[in-house]
């Protein structure tokens, strides 16, 4: 089945819906990019995804990376595709800060989305390289930038993020990997083990540059005592050439449910006591405090948004395969009509329901994600400091919602795509089942769904005495006030208004629980993920309705079947479906939260375990 992607929706977001001109007018971009570039970049990006990236997806899943005698071998074609993207501007050189060729996020992410859908195992390697390079650009000395970044951007080397250890995962403050000073204050000896390291030894590049968390000798306990180090697999000399092996050993690769073409490695650092790392940022202070985890969070936050985006692209690809199949598969007859001919399954009511459900979720979550990228572009580049500050806070609030709601919802989308294909959807004859296996990890990567829900209700909702979250809610309220009586959308806008009030009630409930921690402490984490879903569904509905209002104006100038009439009709249908079928769940969840239903807490622990 042919790989397809909805380039038209990406063009709609960039050329019609978002204020892209505002981003391109920023000093950093005004001489390099224009609105005229969008059409060409997205069209060419689609060709690359279809002809260069997608052909390695199914074979890579089937063959998988190999690990023999300590050596990782990449799947056929992986190295060449990775190099092609990095060398031709579809990779890290367009994603990195402080790089002349860097694109606005909204533009780069639209191109990268298609490549992720075409082969999820490949683009995560590029994103990790971009993230590692960004950390070196942001916090490294000039000599570090010159030593490492050029070959990371060219595709000669790749980067990783090394946090997780065999006994410590999300609780990074407890890691036991250690660093020890040497005669050179910038170079430290590293000793420890890291596991679940994505692309930790991919077999794609001649060198791998690890960004690693370790606790310096004498460092303070907990998160404040952790440092951040550049640890190459092969040492890099002052002139940028590759030196001796740096005592970074691959002990094994994981046998995983999905992403078979991507090596998830167990790495030992300093087995021979000869592993060196270059310290990023200042050395530990007199109290043993370092800034490693705070610096690493810059990479982690980029990755969290990217993880939600990654999930939605896989959901989108699965939906497009399902919609294609539904037009080709002839089965069954129209309900209630005797003697009718067999028809394509897209004519069956329940198939149409599933397709529209997938379409609404994919388009709505994509809209939310690109709203977040727009906020980040303005934060990083606008000369309007007040607006940049406001956009920064809105992006912070959206980050856990994008990561959690985006990754959780994609599983439902892909499962429905399999259902549309029926029995063949469960086989490897079609690529949809691979997306389900590949995407499940995205609810876990960069922190589980609960971690992000807890971040939303525990930090983002309450930061700066709640002022940014109140402004974010007020922005939604303003949209409702301005459009509540829009002719033809009264029902949908009414549903949004009710769901918004439910979200406000959830906020009030959480405020009351925090004010009475002694009595309500356990309820706060218990309902966190459901609270996040309330805010996520409200925001997605707002984005879809905003797009639908624009689509209605555009389609009013067209005759049925003329030009983009069908595209705009689809945008309106997505918004109506989500607002009328999905959004009412927000009010139900809000009622459940306010009820304080506590069977989870009162059930004996022993009753939850099969002995």
C-alpha positions as CSV (number, residue, x, y, z in Angstrom):
1,X,0.0,0.0,0.0
2,X,1.4,3.4,-1.0
3,X,2.6,5.8,1.7
4,X,0.5,9.0,1.7
5,X,0.4,12.0,3.9
6,X,-2.0,15.0,4.2
7,X,0.3,17.8,3.0
8,X,-2.7,20.0,2.4
9,X,-3.5,20.2,6.2
10,X,0.1,21.2,6.9
11,X,-0.2,23.9,4.3
12,X,-3.5,25.0,5.8
13,X,-1.9,25.4,9.2
14,X,1.1,27.4,7.9
15,X,-0.4,29.4,5.1
16,X,-4.0,30.0,6.3
17,X,-4.4,29.4,10.0
18,X,-1.3,30.4,12.0
19,X,0.2,33.9,11.8
20,X,3.3,32.5,10.1
21,X,4.2,35.9,8.6
22,X,4.8,37.1,12.1
23,X,7.4,34.4,12.7
24,X,9.1,34.9,9.4
25,X,9.3,38.6,10.0
26,X,11.6,38.0,13.0
27,X,15.1,39.2,12.5
28,X,16.5,35.7,12.5
29,X,14.4,34.5,9.6
30,X,13.4,37.6,7.6
31,X,16.3,37.3,5.1
32,X,16.2,33.5,4.8
33,X,12.5,32.4,4.6
34,X,9.3,33.7,3.1
35,X,5.7,32.5,2.7
36,X,6.6,31.5,-0.8
37,X,9.0,28.9,0.5
38,X,6.3,26.9,2.3
39,X,4.8,25.3,-0.7
40,X,8.2,24.2,-2.1
41,X,9.5,22.9,1.2
42,X,6.4,20.9,2.0
43,X,6.2,19.5,-1.5
44,X,9.8,18.5,-1.6
45,X,9.7,17.2,2.0
46,X,6.8,14.9,1.1
47,X,8.9,13.5,-1.8
48,X,11.8,12.8,0.5
49,X,9.5,11.1,3.0
50,X,7.9,9.0,0.3
51,X,11.0,8.0,-1.7
52,X,13.9,8.1,0.7
53,X,12.6,7.4,4.2
54,X,9.5,5.2,3.9
55,X,11.2,2.4,1.8
56,X,13.4,1.5,4.8
57,X,10.5,1.4,7.3
58,X,9.0,-2.1,6.8
59,X,12.3,-3.9,6.1
60,X,13.9,-2.2,9.1
61,X,11.1,-3.4,11.3
62,X,11.4,-6.9,10.0
63,X,15.2,-7.2,10.1
64,X,15.9,-5.1,13.1
65,X,19.3,-4.0,14.4
66,X,21.8,-6.7,15.1
67,X,24.1,-7.0,18.2
68,X,26.9,-9.5,17.9
69,X,30.3,-9.6,19.8
70,X,29.8,-6.1,21.1
71,X,29.1,-4.5,17.8
72,X,25.7,-3.0,16.6
73,X,24.9,-3.3,12.9
74,X,22.2,-0.9,11.5
75,X,19.4,-2.2,9.3
76,X,20.1,-2.0,5.5
77,X,19.5,1.5,4.2
78,X,19.3,3.2,7.7
79,X,22.7,4.7,7.5
80,X,22.2,6.1,4.0
81,X,18.8,7.6,4.8
82,X,20.1,9.2,8.0
83,X,23.0,10.7,6.2
84,X,20.7,11.9,3.4
85,X,18.5,13.8,5.8
86,X,21.4,15.3,7.7
87,X,23.3,16.4,4.6
88,X,20.4,17.9,2.7
89,X,18.9,20.2,5.3
90,X,16.0,17.9,6.4
91,X,17.7,17.2,9.8
92,X,19.7,18.8,12.6
93,X,21.1,21.7,10.7
94,X,17.6,23.0,10.2
95,X,16.4,22.2,13.7
96,X,19.3,23.6,15.8
97,X,19.4,27.0,17.5
98,X,22.2,29.4,16.6
99,X,22.7,27.8,13.2
100,X,22.3,30.1,10.3
101,X,20.3,27.6,8.3
102,X,17.9,26.9,11.1
103,X,14.2,27.0,10.2
104,X,11.4,28.3,12.3
105,X,10.0,25.5,14.4
106,X,6.6,25.6,12.7
107,X,8.2,25.2,9.3
108,X,10.8,22.6,10.2
109,X,8.4,20.5,12.2
110,X,5.9,20.4,9.3
111,X,8.6,18.9,7.1
112,X,10.0,16.6,9.8
113,X,6.5,15.3,10.6
114,X,6.3,13.6,7.2
115,X,9.6,11.8,7.7
116,X,8.6,10.6,11.2
117,X,5.4,9.1,9.8
118,X,7.5,7.5,7.0
119,X,9.9,5.8,9.5
120,X,9.6,6.6,13.2
121,X,12.8,4.7,14.1
122,X,14.9,7.0,12.0
123,X,13.8,10.5,12.9
124,X,14.1,9.9,16.7
125,X,17.9,9.5,16.0
126,X,18.0,12.9,14.3
127,X,16.0,14.6,17.0
128,X,18.3,13.3,19.7
129,X,21.3,14.6,17.7
130,X,19.6,18.0,17.4
131,X,18.8,18.0,21.1
132,X,22.4,17.1,22.1
133,X,23.8,19.7,19.7
134,X,21.4,22.3,21.0
135,X,22.7,21.7,24.6
136,X,26.3,22.1,23.5
137,X,25.4,25.3,21.6
138,X,23.5,26.7,24.5
139,X,25.8,25.7,27.4
140,X,29.1,24.6,25.9
141,X,32.3,26.7,25.6
142,X,33.2,27.9,22.2
143,X,35.8,25.2,21.9
144,X,33.1,22.5,22.6
145,X,30.9,24.0,20.0
146,X,33.7,23.9,17.4
147,X,34.8,20.5,18.4
148,X,31.5,18.6,18.3
149,X,28.7,20.4,16.6
150,X,29.8,20.6,12.9
151,X,30.1,16.8,12.6
152,X,26.9,16.3,14.5
153,X,25.1,18.5,12.0
154,X,26.7,16.9,9.0
155,X,25.6,13.4,9.9
156,X,29.2,12.1,10.6
157,X,28.4,11.8,14.3
158,X,25.1,11.5,16.2
159,X,24.0,12.5,19.7
160,X,22.1,10.9,22.6
161,X,20.6,11.7,26.0
162,X,21.8,9.5,28.9
163,X,19.7,9.6,32.0
164,X,18.1,6.3,32.9
165,X,20.0,3.7,35.0
166,X,19.2,0.1,35.9
167,X,17.7,1.1,39.2
168,X,16.7,4.7,38.5
169,X,14.3,5.9,35.8
170,X,12.3,9.1,36.1
171,X,13.7,9.6,39.6
172,X,16.8,11.2,38.1
173,X,17.8,12.7,41.4
174,X,18.8,9.3,42.6
175,X,21.2,8.3,39.9
176,X,24.5,6.8,40.9
177,X,26.7,7.3,37.8
178,X,29.7,9.2,39.1
179,X,32.2,11.8,37.8
180,X,35.7,12.4,39.2
181,X,37.9,15.5,38.7
182,X,41.2,15.2,36.7
183,X,44.1,17.6,36.4
184,X,42.1,19.4,33.7
185,X,39.2,21.2,35.4
186,X,37.0,20.7,32.3
187,X,37.6,17.0,31.9
188,X,36.1,14.5,34.4
189,X,36.4,10.7,34.7
190,X,33.0,9.0,34.3
191,X,32.0,5.7,35.8
192,X,28.5,4.1,35.7
193,X,25.9,2.3,33.6
194,X,23.0,3.8,31.6
195,X,20.1,1.8,30.1
196,X,17.3,2.3,27.7
197,X,19.4,4.7,25.7
198,X,17.7,5.4,22.4
199,X,20.3,5.2,19.6
200,X,22.9,4.6,22.2
201,X,24.9,2.6,19.7
202,X,23.0,2.8,16.4
203,X,25.8,1.6,14.1
204,X,25.0,4.5,11.8
205,X,27.8,7.0,12.5
206,X,31.5,6.8,13.2
207,X,31.1,8.5,16.6
208,X,28.3,8.9,19.1
209,X,28.3,12.0,21.4
210,X,26.5,11.2,24.7
211,X,25.0,14.0,26.9
212,X,25.2,12.3,30.2
213,X,24.1,13.0,33.8
214,X,26.4,12.0,36.6
215,X,27.0,13.1,40.2
216,X,30.4,14.7,40.8
217,X,32.5,13.3,43.6
218,X,31.3,15.1,46.7
219,X,28.2,16.4,45.0
220,X,25.1,17.2,47.0
221,X,22.4,14.5,47.2
222,X,19.4,14.6,45.0
223,X,18.8,16.6,41.8
224,X,20.8,19.7,42.8
225,X,24.0,17.7,42.9
226,X,23.9,16.3,39.3
227,X,26.3,17.5,36.6
228,X,26.0,17.3,32.8
229,X,28.9,16.0,30.6
230,X,29.8,15.5,27.0
231,X,31.0,11.9,26.7
232,X,32.0,10.8,23.2
233,X,32.3,7.1,22.4
234,X,35.6,8.0,20.8
235,X,37.5,10.9,22.3
236,X,37.6,14.0,20.1
237,X,40.8,15.9,19.9
238,X,41.2,19.7,20.2
239,X,41.2,20.0,16.4
240,X,38.0,18.1,16.0
241,X,39.6,14.9,14.8
242,X,38.6,11.6,16.3
243,X,40.9,10.1,18.9
244,X,41.1,6.9,21.0
245,X,38.3,4.8,22.2
246,X,36.8,6.5,25.3
247,X,35.8,3.4,27.3
248,X,32.1,3.5,26.4
249,X,31.0,-0.1,25.9
250,X,27.7,-1.4,24.6
251,X,26.7,-4.3,26.8
252,X,23.5,-5.1,24.8
253,X,20.5,-3.8,23.0
254,X,16.9,-4.3,24.1
255,X,14.5,-6.7,22.4
256,X,11.5,-4.4,22.0
257,X,7.8,-4.5,21.1
258,X,8.5,-2.0,18.3
259,X,11.0,0.4,16.8
260,X,13.1,-2.6,15.8
261,X,15.3,-0.6,13.5
262,X,16.4,1.6,16.4
263,X,19.0,0.4,18.9
264,X,18.0,0.9,22.5
265,X,21.3,0.3,24.3
266,X,22.7,-0.7,27.7
267,X,25.9,1.3,28.0
268,X,28.8,0.9,30.5
269,X,31.0,3.9,31.1
270,X,34.5,3.5,32.5
271,X,34.8,-0.3,32.8
272,X,38.5,0.2,32.3
273,X,38.6,3.4,34.3
274,X,39.4,5.4,31.2
275,X,36.1,7.2,30.3
276,X,36.3,10.9,30.1
277,X,33.6,13.6,29.9
278,X,33.7,17.3,29.3
279,X,31.7,19.3,31.9
280,X,29.0,21.5,30.6
281,X,28.3,24.6,32.7
282,X,30.1,25.6,35.9
283,X,31.7,23.1,38.3
284,X,30.0,22.2,41.5
285,X,29.8,25.1,44.0
286,X,30.9,25.0,47.7
287,X,27.6,23.3,48.6
288,X,28.1,20.6,45.9
289,X,25.4,22.0,43.7
290,X,25.6,21.6,39.9
291,X,23.3,22.7,37.1
292,X,23.3,19.5,35.1
293,X,19.7,18.5,35.5
294,X,18.4,22.1,34.8
295,X,20.5,22.2,31.6
296,X,19.3,18.7,30.6
297,X,15.7,19.8,31.0
298,X,16.2,22.0,27.9
299,X,16.8,18.9,25.9
300,X,14.1,17.0,27.7
301,X,11.4,19.6,27.1
302,X,12.2,19.7,23.4
303,X,12.0,15.9,23.4
304,X,8.7,16.0,25.4
305,X,7.0,18.1,22.8
306,X,8.6,16.1,20.0
307,X,7.3,12.8,21.6
308,X,3.7,14.0,21.5
309,X,4.2,15.2,17.9
310,X,5.9,11.9,17.0
311,X,2.9,10.0,18.3
312,X,0.4,12.1,16.4
313,X,2.3,11.6,13.1
314,X,2.1,7.9,13.5
315,X,-1.6,8.1,14.2
316,X,-1.9,10.3,11.1
317,X,-0.1,7.8,8.9
318,X,-2.2,4.9,10.2
319,X,-5.4,6.9,9.5
320,X,-4.2,7.7,6.0
321,X,-3.5,4.0,5.3
322,X,-7.0,3.1,6.7
323,X,-8.8,5.7,4.6
324,X,-7.0,4.5,1.5
325,X,-7.9,0.9,2.2
326,X,-11.5,1.8,2.9
327,X,-12.0,3.1,-0.6
328,X,-10.5,-0.1,-2.1
329,X,-11.9,-2.9,0.0
330,X,-15.3,-4.1,-1.4
331,X,-17.3,-5.9,1.2
332,X,-20.9,-6.0,2.5
333,X,-24.0,-4.2,1.3
334,X,-25.7,-1.1,2.4
335,X,-27.6,-1.6,5.6
336,X,-31.3,-2.3,5.2
337,X,-31.4,-2.4,1.4
338,X,-32.3,-5.8,-0.1
339,X,-30.6,-7.0,-3.2
340,X,-28.0,-4.1,-3.2
341,X,-24.6,-4.6,-4.7
342,X,-21.5,-5.0,-2.5
343,X,-19.8,-1.6,-1.8
344,X,-16.5,-0.1,-0.7
345,X,-16.4,-0.3,3.0
346,X,-16.1,3.5,3.3
347,X,-19.8,3.5,2.5
348,X,-20.6,1.7,5.7
349,X,-21.7,3.9,8.6
350,X,-19.4,2.6,11.3
351,X,-16.4,2.8,9.0
352,X,-17.2,6.4,8.3
353,X,-17.5,7.0,12.1
354,X,-14.1,5.5,12.7
355,X,-12.5,7.5,9.9
356,X,-14.0,10.8,11.1
357,X,-13.0,10.0,14.6
358,X,-9.4,9.4,13.5
359,X,-9.4,12.5,11.3
360,X,-10.7,14.8,14.1
361,X,-8.2,13.6,16.6
362,X,-5.2,13.8,14.2
363,X,-6.1,17.2,12.9
364,X,-7.1,18.6,16.3
365,X,-4.0,17.4,18.1
366,X,-1.8,18.5,15.2
367,X,-3.3,22.0,15.5
368,X,-2.6,22.1,19.2
369,X,1.0,21.0,18.6
370,X,1.6,23.6,16.0
371,X,0.1,26.3,18.2
372,X,2.8,25.3,20.7
373,X,5.5,25.5,18.1
374,X,4.3,29.0,17.1
375,X,4.5,30.0,20.8
376,X,8.1,28.7,21.0
377,X,9.0,30.6,17.8
378,X,7.7,33.8,19.2
379,X,9.3,33.2,22.6
380,X,12.7,32.7,21.0
381,X,12.7,35.3,18.3
382,X,10.2,38.2,18.8
383,X,11.4,41.6,19.8
384,X,8.0,42.1,21.6
385,X,9.2,41.0,25.0
386,X,5.8,41.0,26.7
387,X,4.4,38.8,23.9
388,X,7.4,36.5,24.0
389,X,7.0,36.1,27.8
390,X,3.3,35.3,27.4
391,X,4.0,32.8,24.6
392,X,6.7,31.1,26.7
393,X,4.3,30.5,29.5
394,X,1.6,29.2,27.1
395,X,4.2,26.8,25.6
396,X,5.1,25.6,29.0
397,X,1.5,24.8,29.8
398,X,0.9,23.0,26.5
399,X,4.1,20.8,26.8
400,X,2.7,18.2,29.2
401,X,-0.7,18.3,27.4
402,X,0.9,17.7,24.0
403,X,3.1,14.9,25.4
404,X,0.5,13.1,27.4
405,X,-2.8,13.6,25.5
406,X,-1.0,13.4,22.1
407,X,0.7,10.1,22.9
408,X,-2.3,8.5,24.6
409,X,-4.8,9.5,21.9
410,X,-2.6,8.2,19.1
411,X,-3.0,4.6,20.4
412,X,-6.7,4.9,20.0
413,X,-6.4,6.3,16.5
414,X,-4.0,3.5,15.4
415,X,-6.2,0.8,17.0
416,X,-9.2,2.1,15.0
417,X,-7.1,2.1,11.8
418,X,-6.4,-1.6,12.4
419,X,-10.1,-2.1,12.9
420,X,-10.9,-0.5,9.6
421,X,-8.6,-2.9,7.9
422,X,-10.2,-5.8,9.7
423,X,-8.2,-9.1,9.8
424,X,-5.5,-7.9,7.5
425,X,-4.9,-5.0,9.8
426,X,-3.6,-7.5,12.4
427,X,-1.1,-8.9,9.9
428,X,2.2,-7.6,8.8
429,X,0.9,-7.4,5.2
430,X,0.0,-3.8,5.9
431,X,2.1,-1.3,7.9
432,X,-0.6,-0.2,10.4
433,X,0.1,-2.8,13.1
434,X,3.7,-1.6,13.1
435,X,2.6,1.9,14.0
436,X,0.8,0.5,17.1
437,X,3.9,-1.3,18.2
438,X,6.2,1.6,17.4
439,X,4.0,4.2,19.1
440,X,3.3,2.6,22.5
441,X,6.7,3.7,23.8
442,X,5.7,7.3,23.3
443,X,3.4,7.2,26.3
444,X,6.5,6.2,28.3
445,X,9.4,8.1,26.7
446,X,10.5,11.3,28.4
447,X,8.3,10.4,31.4
448,X,5.1,8.4,31.7
449,X,1.7,10.0,31.2
450,X,1.2,10.4,34.9
451,X,4.5,12.3,35.2
452,X,3.3,14.9,32.7
453,X,-0.2,15.0,34.2
454,X,1.4,15.7,37.6
455,X,3.6,18.4,36.0
456,X,0.5,20.1,34.7
457,X,-1.6,20.1,37.8
458,X,1.3,20.4,40.2
459,X,3.6,22.9,38.5
460,X,2.2,24.5,35.4
461,X,-1.2,25.2,36.9
462,X,0.4,26.8,40.0
463,X,3.5,28.5,38.7
464,X,3.9,32.2,39.5
465,X,0.8,32.0,41.8
466,X,-1.3,30.7,38.9
467,X,-1.1,33.8,36.8
468,X,0.1,32.2,33.5
469,X,-2.5,29.4,33.8
470,X,-5.2,32.0,34.4
471,X,-4.1,33.9,31.3
472,X,-4.1,30.7,29.3
473,X,-7.7,29.9,30.4
474,X,-8.7,33.5,29.7
475,X,-7.4,33.1,26.1
476,X,-9.8,30.2,25.6
477,X,-12.6,32.2,27.2
478,X,-12.0,35.1,24.8
479,X,-12.3,32.7,21.8
480,X,-15.6,31.4,23.2
481,X,-17.0,34.9,23.9
482,X,-16.1,36.1,20.4
483,X,-17.7,33.1,18.6
484,X,-20.4,31.7,20.8
485,X,-23.2,33.0,18.6
486,X,-21.6,32.2,15.2
487,X,-24.3,31.1,12.9
488,X,-24.2,27.4,12.0
489,X,-21.9,26.6,15.0
490,X,-24.2,27.3,17.9
491,X,-24.3,23.7,19.1
492,X,-20.5,23.2,18.9
493,X,-19.7,26.5,20.5
494,X,-22.2,25.7,23.3
495,X,-20.5,22.4,23.9
496,X,-17.1,24.2,24.1
497,X,-18.5,26.7,26.6
498,X,-19.8,23.9,28.8
499,X,-16.5,22.0,28.6
500,X,-14.6,25.1,29.4
501,X,-16.6,25.7,32.5
502,X,-15.9,22.1,33.4
503,X,-12.2,22.8,33.0
504,X,-12.5,25.9,35.3
505,X,-14.3,23.7,37.8
506,X,-11.4,21.2,37.7
507,X,-9.0,24.0,38.4
508,X,-11.1,25.1,41.3
509,X,-11.2,21.6,42.7
510,X,-7.5,21.3,42.5
511,X,-7.0,24.6,44.2
512,X,-9.2,23.4,47.1
513,X,-7.3,20.1,47.4
514,X,-4.0,21.9,47.5
515,X,-5.3,24.2,50.2
516,X,-6.3,21.1,52.3
517,X,-3.3,18.8,51.7
518,X,-3.7,17.0,54.9
519,X,-7.1,15.6,54.0
520,X,-6.9,15.6,50.1
521,X,-3.3,14.8,49.4
522,X,-3.9,11.4,47.7
523,X,-6.6,12.8,45.4
524,X,-4.2,15.1,43.7
525,X,-2.2,12.4,41.9
526,X,-5.2,10.1,41.6
527,X,-7.1,12.3,39.2
528,X,-4.1,14.1,37.6
529,X,-4.3,12.3,34.2
530,X,-8.0,12.7,33.9
531,X,-7.6,16.4,34.7
532,X,-5.1,16.8,31.9
533,X,-7.5,15.1,29.5
534,X,-10.1,17.7,30.4
535,X,-7.8,20.6,29.5
536,X,-6.4,18.8,26.5
537,X,-9.9,18.1,25.0
538,X,-11.0,21.7,25.6
539,X,-7.9,23.1,23.9
540,X,-8.1,20.7,20.9
541,X,-11.7,21.5,20.4
542,X,-10.9,25.2,20.5
543,X,-8.3,24.8,17.8
544,X,-10.6,22.7,15.6
545,X,-13.4,25.1,15.9
546,X,-11.1,28.0,15.1
547,X,-10.0,26.2,12.0
548,X,-13.6,25.3,11.1
549,X,-14.7,29.0,11.3
550,X,-11.9,29.9,8.9
551,X,-12.8,27.0,6.6
552,X,-16.5,28.0,6.6
553,X,-15.5,31.5,5.4
554,X,-13.3,30.1,2.7
555,X,-15.8,27.5,1.5
556,X,-18.5,30.1,1.3
557,X,-16.7,31.6,-1.8
558,X,-16.6,28.2,-3.5
559,X,-19.2,26.0,-5.3
560,X,-19.6,22.4,-4.1
561,X,-16.7,20.4,-5.6
562,X,-14.8,23.5,-6.7
563,X,-11.1,23.9,-5.7
564,X,-10.6,23.2,-2.0
565,X,-14.3,23.0,-1.2
566,X,-14.0,19.3,-0.1
567,X,-10.9,20.1,2.1
568,X,-12.8,22.8,3.9
569,X,-15.8,20.7,4.3
570,X,-13.6,18.1,5.9
571,X,-12.2,20.7,8.3
572,X,-15.7,21.6,9.4
573,X,-16.7,18.0,9.8
574,X,-13.7,17.3,12.0
575,X,-14.6,20.2,14.3
576,X,-18.3,19.2,14.5
577,X,-17.5,15.6,15.3
578,X,-14.9,16.4,18.0
579,X,-17.1,19.1,19.6
580,X,-20.2,16.9,19.6
581,X,-18.8,13.5,20.2
582,X,-15.5,13.8,22.1
583,X,-15.7,17.1,24.0
584,X,-18.7,16.1,26.2
585,X,-16.3,13.6,27.9
586,X,-14.6,16.7,29.5
587,X,-17.7,17.4,31.5
588,X,-18.0,13.8,32.5
589,X,-14.4,13.7,33.7
590,X,-14.9,16.9,35.6
591,X,-17.9,15.5,37.4
592,X,-15.9,12.3,38.3
593,X,-13.0,14.4,39.6
594,X,-15.3,16.6,41.8
595,X,-17.0,13.5,43.2
596,X,-13.7,12.4,44.8
597,X,-14.5,8.8,44.1
598,X,-11.8,6.9,46.1
599,X,-12.2,3.2,45.5
600,X,-8.6,3.1,44.3
601,X,-7.5,4.4,47.7
602,X,-9.8,2.2,49.8
603,X,-9.1,-1.0,48.0
604,X,-6.6,-3.1,50.0
605,X,-3.2,-3.3,48.2
606,X,-3.3,-7.1,48.6
607,X,-6.6,-7.3,46.7
608,X,-4.9,-5.8,43.6
609,X,-2.3,-8.6,43.5
610,X,-2.9,-12.1,42.3
611,X,-1.1,-14.4,44.8
